[in-house]
């Protein structure tokens, strides 16, 4: 039987390819996702290890939260260098920097500025040409950016920096461990003093201080630094710092990997329907051959084993090809993204043994499981069947299947309506959805028969080919339903995600927009907004009020993080519509205490990724107080004198105090936000003017007051479109399934096609008949998939909240339906061509 199975595969290469194609596509997507994410993770983690390879200790600020100023003071570097056992120390400082053209238009958008590290052991960059920066007006540019922008030693460049636009001379070209740049978008390096001026201009300080120690002195140096440095600063080992950086860099990849794998497994699940249907057709075609094997002594178990072995071989070979296809797809994805200036971390793909094993096992198992039912059916072939001249396929005529499928469909619709209309517990939603899926799969033949019955009447008026096409879909309803199921799954999920996502997006954005107060927010990072820019914003034509806000990170006596904002409270009230629930704004303005936002659960929690600090839980009742460590080291109790209405502006502010109290509690910090209220008839014009003002200040941006709603809307759109694009894999595989089924069906019906040709049907009529069959399968899958998606989406949204309106975007739903029908049209091209090539005489001779 082993030789028989292998011989059968060699003798039917076309059938082998048709069966394997679905597996190749599914495994290709799985392999591509794994290879890309592995390459990205390797690059990100590897960059950390290479960049900080010789770092023994790191001094870091308390935390980096909410964009508030949190840095290591500049003078800490001198303190570190003075400690016995320190071989070298350097401050690390990065910030956004963009290259400008002669018209001050931004040329690069993702480049970074860095302080050049003058300790060779700690510096990750290497000078390829020229010299290191030494003095104001000098810059070193990375090799990649220099090549892309045609920059050379001596070139003059105009850069947008946090301090504003400035001109520099290129004095060196750098690289990073054989790569163009340490930063994904490119790097401009300044000497440390210049970096402080242009990157941290209003808030001097280091992101962290890197330390190299003498041999065996690491623990001693760490202890000394902990004793000498302020308690708010952390001193951690190079190993712990590298691990934190790895976790932060790999976090997105770890989130992305299961998402991509999930869609790849969905593609394999859809492929299982295609494989099952293909082997079912193959078994029907080979009934005489299988019966002959039974007649010469083959047992049912041997017949089953031969088909399972065929499935295993097909699955293994297709999976191996799918891995190669996945690698090619990975390079293709990177090329396409590169054309849109989107560069993924890392280069090429990472092929790991585990990826190969997983793909081979997944593809082989899916194929074997899909073949099991057709193989079991083949084992029941009776030897007498070898005497027949034509296949007799009774599949789809089972009354039990119709009863079970119909019952599941009726019960699922009843449960879903009970959840949506009757207000019954939402716990019935999951059973209702599962029964809906089971009903569509098991009761598919019943639905296919009903579909054909509905179409028979109009088909009578559409000509002979239409009647024959409708009859052919009903002849084997199980095959028709199984072929359509692959399309049903994809369109069902696409419709569900689209309908539910649109409804949730609209509801969420509406709720967020209610929280908006100011018209615009000009925001910057920890480096702050330059005073002259703040003044220009306030004097911009059409600006009614503009409130500058300073924000900083400090700690309470227990070392927990406290985020404070200081501003002219009266001016902020006019710019944002600031409101209180209890207390008064006057008490905040006169320095009596702080205003806090009353949110359930308080404000405690983790300070951020890679941080072992905690956010202090600021009390939310008037009369209570919280502690803050002042710059001179004393503990200060700050009473709560007002609770603020939880609006978008107040959520961004956090704990609010007056300008004088802010300086007392945190020291001098730059303006990081400006809340702008525009004249009613000048809102759009003010937005344009503000954007023109900040164009030369990298890291400073103008966002509308309802920016969070816009961000949420964009995120929803991105997620919906991404999910739909990934689900499109299942539609592609469904198209392959329709092609497979019709192609194999034509082989099975060669005598029938020869007969109808001999009775007068032309080649064109035969082609139209086959094309119509494909279109009908596409329409069937589309109607069921889109209809089920709309039903479940309506129920899901209704079960979440009665306030969410299901405003269906019928244009998008129509586009989804059109894609389903077009899948049927495209799938019909090859089978129709094959059908028209059937010769009457040869077809009549075939047995």
C-alpha positions, 0 to 999 in steps of 0.5 A, a space after each residue: 500500500 505504501 508503494 501504491 500511495 506513492 505511485 498514485 501521487 506520482 501519477 497525479 501530479 496535477 491533483 497533488 498540486 491542486 491539493 497542496 496549494 491551500 496548505 502552501 498558502 496557509 503555511 507560507 503565511 505562518 512561516 512569514 509571520 514567524 520569520 519576520 518577527 524572529 528577525 525583528 526580535 533578533 535585531 532589536 535584542 541584538 542591538 541592545 547587547 551590542 550597544 551596551 556590551 561594555 556597560 557595567 553600571 547605569 544611573 537612571 532617573 526615577 521613571 519615564 512616565 506621561 512625557 513628564 521631565 525625568 532625567 539624570 542631572 548634568 552634574 551627576 556625571 562629574 560625581 560618577 567620574 570622581 568615584 574610585 574604580 570608575 574607568 569611564 563614564 558618559 551621559 547618554 542623551 537622545 532626542 528627535 532631530 529632522 533634516 530640513 531642506 532649503 525651504 525648511 521642509 522636513 526631509 527625514 521624519 524618524 532620525 534621532 539626535 544623540 550626544 557623542 560618547 567620548 569614552 571609547 569603551 562605551 561608545 557604540 558608534 564608529 567613525 568611518 570618515 572624518 572626526 568626532 564632533 568637537 564644538 558647536 556647529 559640528 555634527 556626525 551623520 550616520 552612514 545610511 543617512 549620508 548615502 541617502 541624502 548625499 551628505 559628505 564631510 564638509 556638507 552644511 545641513 539644516 536641522 530641526 531640533 527641540 531647540 529650533 532650527 539650526 545649521 551644522 557642518 558634517 565633520 564625520 560619518 559614523 556606523 554601528 557595528 557594521 550597520 548604517 545606524 544605531 537608530 532605525 531612522 538614522 542618527 545625528 551626533 553632537 558633542 555633549 555640550 551641544 547636545 544639551 543645548 539642542 536636545 535638552 535645551 530647557 531641561 538639561 540632563 541625561 537620559 542615563 549615565 553609562 559607567 565602565 568600571 575597573 576589573 572587579 570594582 563593579 559592586 564597590 562602585 555601585 555601593 559608593 554611588 548609592 551612598 553619594 547620589 540622590 535617593 531618587 536616582 537608581 543605580 543598576 547593573 549593566 546586565 539588568 539595564 540590558 535586560 530592561 532594554 531587551 524587554 522594552 524593545 521586544 515587547 511589540 514583537 511579542 505582541 505581534 507574533 501571536 496575532 500573526 500566528 492566530 491569523 495563519 492558523 485561521 488560514 490553515 483552518 480554512 485550508 482544511 475545508 479545501 483539503 477535505 473537499 478536494 480529497 472527497 472529490 478525489 475519492 469519488 473519482 477513484 471509486 472504481 480503482 478503490 473497489 478494484 483494490 478491495 476486489 483483489 484482497 485489499 482490506 478497508 484498513 489498507 485503503 484508509 492507510 493509503 489515503 492517509 499516507 497520501 495526505 501525509 506526503 502531500 501535507 509534508 511536501 506542501 509544508 516544505 514548499 510553504 516554508 520557502 514561500 513564506 521566506 519569499 513572502 517575508 522579503 516581499 513584505 519588507 520590499 513593499 514596506 520599504 517602498 512606503 519608507 517603512 523599515 522593519 527592524 532587522 534585515 532579511 528573515 530569521 529561519 530557526 529550527 523551531 519555525 521549520 518543525 512547527 510549520 512542517 508539523 502544522 501543515 502535515 497534521 492539518 492535511 492528515 486530519 482533513 483527509 481522515 473522513 474521506 479516507 474512512 469513506 473510501 475504506 467502505 467502498 464495496 468490491 462490486 463498485 468496480 463494476 459500475 461505469 460512473 460515480 454514484 455520490 450520495 453525499 449531502 442526502 443524509 436526513 440526519 445531517 439536515 436535521 442536526 444542521 437545521 436544529 443548530 441553526 434554528 437554536 442558534 438564531 433563537 439564542 442570539 435573538 434572546 440575547 439581543 432582543 429579549 435581554 437574556 444574559 450575555 452568557 448565551 452569546 458564546 453558545 449561540 455563536 458556536 451553534 451558528 457556526 456548527 449549524 452552517 458547517 453541518 447544515 451547509 448541504 441543507 442551505 445549499 439545497 434551499 439556495 438552489 431551490 430558490 434559484 430554480 424559478 428565475 433560472 428557467 427564464 435565464 436559459 439552458 446553461 443557467 438551469 444546468 448550473 443551478 442543478 449542478 450545485 444541488 446535485 452534490 449539496 455537500 460538496 457545494 456547501 463545503 466549497 463555499 464554507 471556506 469563503 463563508 468563514 473569511 467573509 463572516 469574520 471580515 463582516 463581523 470585525 467591520 460591523 462591530 469595529 465601526 460601531 465601537 469606534 463611533 461610540 468610543 470617539 463620541 464619548 471621548 469627544 465629550 471630554 475635550 475642552 481646549 481647541 489645541 494642545 502644543 506638546 513636547 517631550 521632556 526637553 520642553 518648549 522654548 520660551 520664545 516659541 511659547 510667546 509666539 504661540 500666545 501671540 498667534 493671530 486668532 488665539 484667545 488664550 494659551 496656558 503654558 503648563 510645566 510638568 515634572 516627575 518627583 517622588 514621595 517620601 516612600 520613593 513612589 512616583 508623583 507627577 505634578 503640573 504647574 500653571 497659571 490656574 486662571 489662564 488654564 481655566 480660560 483655555 480649557 474650561 477647567 471645572 471642579 467637582 468639589 473645592 475651588 480653583 482659587 485655592 489651587 491658584 493661591 498655592 493652598 494645595 493641589 487639584 486632583 482628578 477623581 478617578 475610580 481606583 486611585 492613581 497608583 500602579 506601575 510607573 512604566 515598562 522596565 521600571 521597578 518604581 510605583 506611582 504614588 496613590 494620590 488621595 482624591 478627597 478634599 482635606 487629605 494630603 500626600 507627601 512630596 520630596 522637595 529639591 532640598 530633600 525635605 518632605 512636604 505635605 500637600 493638601 488636596 483642595 479641589 477635585 477636578 472634572 475628569 476631562 481629557 485636559 485634566 487627565 493630561 495634567 494629573 495633579 495640578 498646583 500653582 506655578 509658585 507651588 510647582 517650583 517649590 515642590 519640583 524645582 525649575 522645569 520647562 514648559 511641556 504643554 501649551 493649552 490653546 483656546 482659539 476664537 470661534 471663527 478662527 479654529 482652523 486658521 489657528 491650527 494652520 498657523 501653529 503648525 507653521 510655528 513648530 515646523 523647525 522644533 523637532 519633537 514639538 507637535 500641535 494636536 487638536 483638543 479632540 486628538 485622543 478621539 482622532 487617535 482612537 479613530 485611527 487606531 480602530 481603522 488601522 486594526 479593522 483594516 489590518 484584521 481584514 487584510 489578514 483575513 483576506 488570506 482565507 478568501 484567497 484560500 477559498 478561491 483556491 478551493 473553488 478552483 480545485 473543486 470545479 477542476 476536479 469536478 470537470 475531470 469527474 464529469 468528462 463523460 457528462 460534458 462529452 454527452 451534452 456537447 454531443 447533444 448540441 451544447 457549444 463550447 461557449 455554453 459549457 464554459 458559461 455553465 461552469 462559470 455560473 456554477 463558480 459564481 453561484 458558489 461565490 454568491 452562496 458563500 457571500 450571502 451566508 458569510 455576510 449575513 451571519 457576520 451582520 447577525 452576530 455583529 448586531 447581537 454582539 454590539 447590542 449585548 455590550 451596551 444599549 447606547 451603542 448604535 449599529 450604524 452599518 457602513 453599507 458601502 463597505 459591506 457591499 464591497 465585502 460582498 463584491 469581493 466574495 462574488 468576484 472570488 467566484 468569478 475569478 475561480 471560474 476562469 481556469 475550470 471553464 477553460 478546461 471544460 471547453 477543451 473536453 473533446 466529445 469523442 474522447 470524453 465518451 470513451 473515458 471510463 
